[in-house]
Amino acid sequence: MDKREKARAVLDILEREFPDAKTALDHTNPLELLVSTILSAQATDKLVNKVTATLFKKYRTAADYAGAELSELERDIGSVNFFRNKAKNLKACGERIASAHKGRVPETLEELVE
């Protein structure tokens, strides 16, 4: 059994055992989920959801994050722990997605490394 088959087997078990599992992070698209996940390290989901409620209105695309002034992005997420590093990571992530993936969050590992 290769890694892909093992991963599929584990995912099948998890889906069977936890059929209604979902993230507590509010999001409407893959970019929002990625941003929420970056912000969630060392932060509660409740706090992340509070911050992203306004953040997602301001930054709608990867290019928006890429083009953001770092100091402004830091202010926008300032209530989240490690906001300076997270702002740098959000900006870099936006740049990478905008340039290497035409603004679309990759859906597979293969797409990510292309």
N, C-alpha and C positions, 0 to 999 in steps of 0.2 A: 504494500500500500504506500503510494507516494504522499508527499506533504499535502497536496491538494485534496486527495481522497480522505486523508486523516482529518483535515480541516472540515470537509463536508460532513464526515461522520460525526464530529463533535458538534457542528452546527445543527445537524438533524436531531441529536439528543437534546440539545438546549432548547430547540423549538418545540420538541415534544414535551419536555419537562416544564417549560415556562412559555406556554402559548400566547399569553397576553403581555409578555414583557415589552416594555418600551422605555425610552429615555425620559427623564424628568426635565430635560432641557427643552425649552420652547424653541421651535424652529419650523420653517416652512419649506426649506430647500437644503441641498447638501452643503452649500457655502455657509449658511447660517449654522448648521450643525457643526461644521468644522470650526468656525469661530467660537461657538459656545464651548466646544470641547477644549480648545486652547485656553479659554478663560477659566475653565472649571478646575484646573490644577490648583490645589490648595484653596479652593473656594467652594462655598455651598451652591447647590443648584438654584436655590432661592435667590441668592445674590446675583448669580450669573443671569438668571431670567430677568431680574430687575434692570441690570445694566444693558442687556441686549434689547430690551423693549424699546429703548430710544436709539441704541446703536444701529439696529437693523433698519431704522427709518432713514438714518443719515448715510450709511454705507450699504449700498444695495448690490454692488458687484465687486469682483476681485480687483478690478481697476480702481475702484473707490478706495479700497484699503491701500493699494500700491501708491496712489497719488496723495494720500493723506500726509499732512505735516505730522511728524512724529510727536511733537509736543501737544498738538491738538488731540491726536489719538490717545495719548497718555491721559489727558484730561478727561476724555470720553469714557475711559475705563478705570479711572483713578481709584474707585472704591474697591477694586479687585486686588487681592494680594499679588505682588510682583508685577504691578501694572507696567512698569518701564520695560521689562524684558518681554512681557506679553505683547505690548504695543510693537516692539521691534519684530517679534515673531509674526504678528498679524500683518504688518507691512510687508515683510519678506515673503510671507505666504501669498499675499495678494499679488505681489510682483511675479512670483513663480507661476501661479495659476494663470495670470493674465498673459504672460509671455510664452510659457511653454505649453499651455493647455487651452489657449484661446478663451480664457475666462471661465472655463468649466472645470469643476472639481472632478478629478479622475475617479472612475468607479472601480477600477481594478488596479492591482499592483503592477501589472504589465503596462498599463497606461501611465502610471506614475513614473516609471523608469525609462520611458521612451525618450 
